Amino acid sequence: AVQDTNTAETHVHSSTAAGDVTYLAFSSDVHNGSDNTSANRLNTWLNNVSAKVGDDIDVMGFCGDNGSASAGETDFWTYTQTVMNTVNNHEKVHDSVFTTGNHEYYNGKYDTTQNATAQSITRIGEARKTDDYIIYAFGPHDWNSSSDRFDTDDLGILDEYLGSLEAADQAKPI
């Protein structure tokens, strides 16, 4: 595990496939704000993770809360897009996956948000599928005045997905 921020819990997992090592890194709770401090620190953090593993990061996954939780809607998505740009433009990161956390979108509802930034986030479902692994996003969607939540439909979707993999005797890590 690698951790280099005050609020983000980060895990770097590797798997060996055909002699190659694949690096998947996951983090959350960047909470970037108007000063872009989090996005700027993220660039340094990505360099440190890459140096730690001695290679590039194949996929960087963000598990939500990329924008400041107290921001208004327009600002929230601007702050989130800055984080996405930092990751997507980083020379050591080959691919990225974003899902929702408990603050997308804190002062509104993620499931009714329509903009390009929100649409590039996979809330639920396969975010990446390769010969060696699957990254499945399972993020909440609905702020209910106290927290975001998963509903029974979400749990049913996940159960059906996992059942289909079990029926297909799929052995890739998810």
SVG drawing of the C-alpha trace seen along z (x, -y; Angstrom):
<svg xmlns="http://www.w3.org/2000/svg" viewBox="-34 -29 46 51">
<polyline fill="none" stroke="black" stroke-width="0.4" points="0.0,0.0 1.1,-3.5 -0.3,-6.6 0.9,-10.1 -2.1,-12.4 -4.0,-13.4 -7.4,-12.2 -6.8,-9.5 -6.5,-5.8 -4.5,-4.3 -3.8,-0.7 -1.4,0.4 -2.0,3.9 0.1,5.8 -0.5,9.1 1.8,11.1 0.5,12.1 2.7,13.7 5.8,12.5 4.6,8.9 3.6,6.9 0.5,4.9 0.1,1.9 -3.3,0.9 -3.6,-2.0 -6.7,-3.1 -7.4,-6.2 -10.3,-8.4 -11.3,-11.5 -9.1,-14.0 -11.7,-16.8 -10.0,-19.3 -11.0,-22.9 -10.7,-26.3 -7.0,-26.6 -6.3,-23.2 -4.1,-22.2 -5.3,-18.6 -4.8,-18.4 -1.3,-19.8 -0.4,-17.4 -1.9,-14.6 0.7,-15.1 3.5,-14.8 1.8,-11.8 1.5,-10.0 5.2,-10.5 6.0,-9.1 3.8,-6.0 5.4,-5.4 8.9,-5.7 7.9,-3.4 6.8,-0.6 9.6,-1.4 7.3,-1.5 4.3,-3.2 0.8,-2.8 -1.3,-0.8 -4.7,-2.0 -5.3,-4.6 -8.7,-4.3 -10.5,-7.0 -13.3,-5.9 -15.1,-9.2 -15.0,-12.5 -12.8,-14.3 -14.3,-17.7 -14.8,-19.7 -17.8,-18.4 -19.0,-21.8 -18.8,-23.3 -21.8,-24.3 -22.6,-22.1 -20.7,-24.0 -17.6,-24.4 -17.8,-20.8 -17.6,-19.5 -14.9,-22.0 -12.8,-20.8 -13.5,-17.2 -12.4,-17.8 -9.1,-19.3 -8.4,-16.1 -9.3,-14.0 -7.1,-16.1 -4.2,-15.7 -4.5,-12.0 -5.3,-11.6 -2.4,-13.9 0.2,-12.3 3.0,-10.6 3.2,-7.6 -0.5,-6.8 -1.7,-4.8 -5.4,-4.6 -7.8,-5.9 -11.2,-4.9 -13.4,-7.1 -16.5,-6.2 -18.7,-8.0 -18.1,-8.5 -20.4,-9.8 -20.0,-13.4 -20.8,-13.2 -22.6,-15.5 -23.0,-16.5 -25.5,-19.4 -27.5,-17.7 -28.0,-14.3 -25.4,-12.5 -28.0,-10.5 -29.7,-13.6 -26.4,-15.4 -25.9,-15.8 -22.4,-17.1 -19.3,-15.7 -17.4,-15.3 -20.1,-13.3 -20.7,-11.2 -17.0,-10.1 -17.5,-8.5 -18.6,-4.9 -21.0,-4.7 -21.9,-1.0 -20.6,1.7 -17.5,2.8 -15.1,-0.1 -12.3,1.9 -12.0,5.5 -8.7,7.0 -7.4,10.5 -5.9,10.3 -8.5,8.4 -11.8,6.6 -12.3,3.3 -15.9,3.0 -17.2,-0.3 -19.8,-0.3 -20.5,-3.9 -23.5,-5.5 -25.8,-7.8 -28.3,-9.6 -27.7,-12.1 -30.5,-11.9 -29.6,-14.8 -27.3,-12.7 -25.3,-10.4 -25.1,-8.9 -26.5,-5.4 -26.8,-2.2 -30.2,-1.0 -31.7,2.5 -31.5,2.0 -27.8,1.4 -27.3,4.5 -29.3,6.5 -27.2,5.3 -24.0,6.3 -25.5,9.7 -26.5,10.4 -23.1,9.4 -21.2,11.6 -23.6,14.5 -22.9,14.2 -19.2,14.4 -19.6,17.4 -21.7,19.1 -19.1,18.5 -16.4,19.8 -14.5,16.6 -11.4,16.6 -9.9,13.1 -9.4,10.9 -12.2,8.2"/>
</svg>
